[in-house]
Amino acid sequence: MRSEAGHGMHSGARHASETGRGTGEADMDPGKLFIEFLFGMVGTGYFIYGRKQSRYLFLGCGLGLGLFPYFVDSMWAILLAGAVLVAVPFFIRD
């Protein structure tokens, strides 16, 4: 027979949704989401332009702008890297 004390969570254990860890809730900063969205939109434009015009620098920067926010957690690092990727095609001619 199953004892009633053995089911459920331990008294000191907390579920991941209660702590905010493992659910992605800590990453839902509205400013960071807006910056990621903005760089994603610019990256999409760069990617489409680079593909249609065969300008590989725009294509690469567009891919970078779309993908790098998935690997960077700091909003300041996202701003810095995004600004560099936006500016690179205008300073380096292909």
TAGITA-V587923 format. One record per backbone hydrogen bond with DSSP energy under -1.0 kcal/mol. NH is the residue of the N-H (numbers start at 1). CO is the residue of the C=O. Records with the same first field share a line. If there is no record, write none. Layout:
# TAGITA-V587923
NH->CO / CO
This chain:
# TAGITA-V587923
18->15
19->15
20->16
27->24
28->25
33->29
34->30
35->31
36->32
37->33
38->34
39->35
40->36
41->37
42->38
43->39
44->40
45->41
46->42
47->43
48->44
49->45
50->46
51->47
52->48
53->49
55->50
59->55
60->56
61->57
62->58
63->59
64->60
65->61
66->62
67->63
68->64
70->67
71->68
78->74
79->75
80->76
81->77
82->78
83->79
84->80
85->81
86->82
87->83
88->84
90->87
91->88
92->88
